[in-house]
Amino acid sequence: MVDLAPDPYPSIFRQQILRSIRYVLEQLHASASATPTQEIKELALHVLDYGLALSADQPEAWDLAAPALTTLAPGMEQAGHRADWADYLRRGLAVAQAKADRASAAPLHFYLGTLHQLQGDLVEARGHFVAAGTDFAVLGQERDRARAINREAYVARLLQHNQESDRLVERALVLLDEDDAERGYSYFVRGCNAFDAREWALAERWYRQSLETWYREEDPRMVAWNLTNLGTALRRLDRLEEATHSYRQAIEIFDEIQDPAHRAVAQMNLGTIHLQADDLDAALAAYLAAEDSFRRLNDDVHLAQIYNNLGLVYARQHRNGEAENAYMAAIARSEKLGNVADTVNVMDSLGELYRDTNRPDLARSTWAQALDRLPAIAGTPAHAHYFNMVSDHLAEMDQTNK
C-alpha cells in the first residue's frame, strides 16, 4: 500500500495568510495617512477573517493579527467604520483574553470603548475603558492608563455625571508628565464639563488650552475637534463670527484627513449659526447633510441633536407635522441614551410647537412630563435651567388663559 502525501493546502494557505497580514502591516507603517486606503482596508478585513480564525492555535498568526488590529483601529474609526469594525475587535479581544494576553487586550478594550461611545452605547463604552485602564495599570503603562481614564471621564460627562468626570480627569492628570500631550484631552473634558455647567467663558478657556496642546503636537484631528468645541463656546458667548470661523476651519481639516463623522458634527454646529441668523434654508441644508452622515454611522448621540435642530427649523418654516416628527425622533433617541437634559430640552420645544398650533392640552401635558423627568438630574446646573424654562412656559400659558 502506498502512503498518500499529506494535503499541502492547509500549510500553504496559512503561509499565504501570514504573508498577507505582514504586507498589510508594512503598508500601514509606510503610509503617511492616518486612514488606510480602500485597497488595504479590503485586504486587511479579508486576511484578518482567516488570521483571527488561525490565531486560536497558531501563535504566529496571533503575533501578526494582534498588531494588525491595533494598528488599523484608529484609521478605521476615523474613516467612519463602526459596527462592522467592532466585530473584528471583539473577535480579537476574545483571542487575547483566551491567551491571557493583556498587552493586546488593553488597546483592544480601548478601541472598542471608542466605537461604543461614538454609537451612543455609553455603559458598554465605559466598561471597556475601565477594563483598558486596569490592564494598562497591570502592564505598568501609566500614560496609556491615563488615556483610558480620560476617555472614561468623557463618557461620564456624556452620562451627565459631571462631578465624577472631573474627578476622573484629576486622576488622569496625576499620571501624566507636565509636558504630555494627553493633558490636552484632560483640558478638553474640563471644557465640556464647564460647558454643561453653562460656564461658557470657562469652557472657552479650557478648549483654548486644549487647542494649544494639539497645535504644539501638530495633531490635525485633535486640532479640528477642539476647534469644533471652541466654536460651541463662542456661539454661546454670542461671538458668532469667531464661532463660524472656528467651525469652517474644523470642516476644512476634517475634509483633508477624511474624517466624515467629526466633519458632520462641525457642519451641524455651523447649521446652528445659520439658524441663529434666521437663515433657515442654509441651516436646513447643513442639518440634512449632517443627518445623512449620522444615519450612515448609526450615531444616535448626534442624531438626537440633529433631529431637535431640524424640528426648530421646520417649526419656524411652519412645517408643523415635520417639526413634530423631528422632535419625537429626537426625544426617542435622547431617552434611549439616558440623556435627561436633552430629552427635557426637546420636550420643551415640542410643547412650544403644540402651544403655537393651538393645542394647549398637549402643550401642558408635554411640559408636565418634562418636569417629571427633571428629578433624575437634581442638583445640576441643567436641572435649574430647564426647570425654570419649562415652568415659565407653563406659567405663561396659564396667565394667557386667565
Protein Blocks (a to p, Z undefined) as FASTA:
>chain_A
ZZddddfklmmmmmmmmmmmmmmmmmmmmpmbfbdcfklmmmmmmmmmmmmmmmmmmmkl
mmmmmmmmmmmmmmmmmnopaklmmmmmmmmmmmmmmnopaklmmmmmmmmmmmmmmnop
amlmmmmmmmmmmmmmmnopaklmmmmmmmmmmmmmmnopaklmmmmmmmmmmmpcfklm
klmmmmmmmmmmmmmnopaklmmmmmmmmmmmmmmnopaklmmmmmmmmmmmmmmnopak
lmmmmmmmmmmmmmmnopaklmmmmmmmmmmmmmmnopaklmmmmmmmmmmmmmmnopak
lmmmmmmmmmmmmmmnopaklmmmmmmmmmmmmmmnopaklmmmmmmmmmmmmmmnopak
lmmmmmmmmmmmmmmmgoiaklmmmmmmmmmmmmmmmmmmZZ
